[in-house]
Amino acid sequence: MNQVAVVIGGGQTLGEFLCRGLAAEGYRVAVVDIQSEKASRVAQEINAEYGEGTAYGFGADATSEASVTALAHGVDEIFTRVDLLVYS
């Protein structure tokens, strides 16, 4: 599968669980969290389990238009598409 999921709030609890589950199903995952270090940690752990390039961590504030715009550009640059968007 070459589908891409963007999970906002993916750095902890339910969002992290969803990121891991999507990776297990074959999705490439953009792990997004306002706390970028949490997003990076989850992405690194997913990559260790499912292979490098499966997940990327992004720091973004979903309440900030500028932050979401920067996130969209970053996701587009790395993945070039989005098939699933989760806001947890």
BASEVO-462259 format. One record per atom (N, C-alpha, C): x, y, z. Coordinates in steps of 0.05 Angstrom, whole numbers, plus 5000, padded with zeros to 4 digits. Example, Ala and Ser with C-alpha at 12.3 -4.5 7.8 and 13.67 -1.06 7.14 Angstrom:
526448865156;524649105156;526449345156;525749555142;527349795143;525850015157;
This chain:
501749765000;500050005000;501850255000;501150444985;502650694984;500950934992;499050885010;497351105020;498651255042;497851505045;499051685064;496851785083;497451765109;495651865130;497052085145;495552305150;496552525167;494952505192;496352475215;494952455241;495752695258;493852875261;494253115278;493653035306;495553085324;495352985352;496552715354;498352645336;499452375334;501752325353;502552515369;504852485387;504252355414;501752295419;501052185445;498352055445;497851885464;495351745470;493951635445;491451715441;489851605419;491151655391;492251895387;493551955362;495951775357;497551725377;499851545374;498851265368;496851175381;495650905376;494750885347;493451095337;492551095309;494851095289;496951245295;499351245278;500550975275;500850835298;502050575298;500250375283;497650395287;495850215273;495850255243;495850505235;495950565206;498550465194;500750505208;503350405197;503250095195;502049965214;501749675213;500049585190;498249755181;496549685158;497849765131;500249885132;501649945108;501650235100;500450405116;500450695109;503150815115;503951015100;506051195108;504751415125;505951495146;504651665166;506151925171;504652145170;505652405179;504652435208;506352415227;505652445255;505952735262;503652865269;503653145274;502853195303;504353375316;503653445344;504653725349;503353865367;504254135375;506954115389;507453885401;510053835414;511753675395;513353805380;514853675358;516553445367;517653455392;519353235401;517652985405;515153005412;513452775415;512852655387;512352825368;511852735340;514252585329;516552705334;519152575325;519552305338;519052285364;519452035379;517651815367;515151875363;513251675352;514151595324;514951785308;515851725280;518351545281;520151605298;522651445300;521951155309;520151125328;519450865337;517950705315;516250835300;514850705278;516950625257;518750795250;520850735230;522550495239;523150485265;524750255275;523249995272;520650005274;519049755271;518249685243;517649895226;516549845200;518449925177;520650045183;522550125162;522750425159;525150515153;525750795150;523950915128;522851145133;521151275113;518251215116;517551045135;514750985140;513351225153;514751355171;513551575186;515451815188;514252055188;515752295192;514252455214;515852585231;514652745252;514653035244;512453175251;512053455245;511053595270;512253825276;511153995297;509354195284;506854215293;504954405282;502754465302;501854715302;499554795318;497154815300;495254635304;492854625287;491054865289;491555035309;489955285312;491155525299;493455485286;494955705273;494955665243;493855855229;493755825199;496555805188;498355965198;501155965187;502455685192;501955575216;503055315223;501955095205;499355105200;498054905184;498954925155;499355175145;500355215118;503155095115;504855145135;507555035135;507454725135;505654625152;505254325153;504454215126;502554345113;501654255087;503954245066;505554455067;507854455048;509854235055;510354195081;512253975088;511253705081;508653655086;507453395079;507553355048;506853565034;506953545004;509753494994;511653615006;514453584997;515453295001;514653175024;515552905030;513852685017;511252715019;509452505011;508052544984;507752794976;506452884951;503452814949;502352704970;499452644970;498552604999;495852615003;494652545029;492152385022;491952145033;489551975029;487751975053;488752035077;487152025101;488152235120;486252395131;486952595151;485452535176;486952515198;485752455224;486352685243;484352785256;484753005276;483952885303;485852815319;485152685345;485852865368;
